[in-house]
Amino acid sequence: MAVPRAKTSKARTRRRRGVNMHLVAPQMVECANCGNLVLQHHVCPKCGFYRGRQVIKPEVK
């Protein structure tokens, strides 16, 4: 069975993990109807439009 020759340092471990386990900002696009920033492939919560048609009626405050 393979055994490591020396202990892996904290810096080396964190460097390896930092490349693969980092947070990524969500991809935002502009709503074609109102210009609000929304997640891709999601209904706009401000106007209720998705792909050029009204899908939901937004709540008015």
C-alpha positions as CSV (number, residue, x, y, z in Angstrom):
1,M,0.0,0.0,0.0
2,A,1.3,3.5,-0.9
3,V,2.4,5.7,2.0
4,P,3.3,9.4,1.7
5,R,6.9,10.2,2.5
6,A,6.0,13.5,4.3
7,K,3.0,15.3,5.7
8,T,1.2,17.5,3.1
9,S,1.6,21.1,4.4
10,K,-1.5,23.4,5.0
11,A,-0.4,25.8,2.3
12,R,-0.2,23.0,-0.3
13,T,-3.5,21.5,0.7
14,R,-5.3,24.9,0.7
15,R,-3.7,25.9,-2.6
16,R,-5.0,22.7,-4.2
17,R,-8.5,23.1,-2.7
18,G,-8.7,26.8,-3.5
19,V,-8.5,26.1,-7.2
20,N,-11.3,23.6,-7.3
21,M,-13.5,24.6,-4.3
22,H,-14.1,28.3,-4.9
23,L,-17.4,30.2,-5.0
24,V,-18.5,31.5,-8.4
25,A,-20.7,34.5,-8.9
26,P,-24.1,33.6,-10.6
27,Q,-24.4,34.5,-14.3
28,M,-26.8,37.5,-14.5
29,V,-28.5,38.8,-17.7
30,E,-30.6,41.8,-18.3
31,C,-34.3,41.3,-18.6
32,A,-35.5,42.1,-22.2
33,N,-38.7,43.7,-20.9
34,C,-37.7,45.9,-17.9
35,G,-33.9,45.8,-17.9
36,N,-33.7,44.2,-14.4
37,L,-30.8,41.8,-13.7
38,V,-32.0,38.2,-13.4
39,L,-30.6,34.8,-13.4
40,Q,-30.3,33.1,-16.8
41,H,-33.4,30.9,-17.7
42,H,-35.5,32.4,-14.9
43,V,-38.6,34.5,-14.8
44,C,-38.0,38.1,-14.0
45,P,-39.4,38.8,-10.5
46,K,-39.9,42.5,-11.2
47,C,-42.1,42.3,-14.3
48,G,-43.0,38.5,-14.6
49,F,-41.8,38.1,-18.1
50,Y,-39.8,35.2,-19.5
51,R,-38.7,34.9,-23.2
52,G,-41.0,37.8,-24.3
53,R,-44.2,36.7,-22.6
54,Q,-45.9,37.3,-19.3
55,V,-45.6,34.1,-17.2
56,I,-46.5,35.4,-13.7
57,K,-48.1,38.5,-12.3
58,P,-45.6,40.2,-10.0
59,E,-46.6,41.2,-6.5
60,V,-47.2,44.9,-6.2
61,K,-46.0,46.5,-2.9
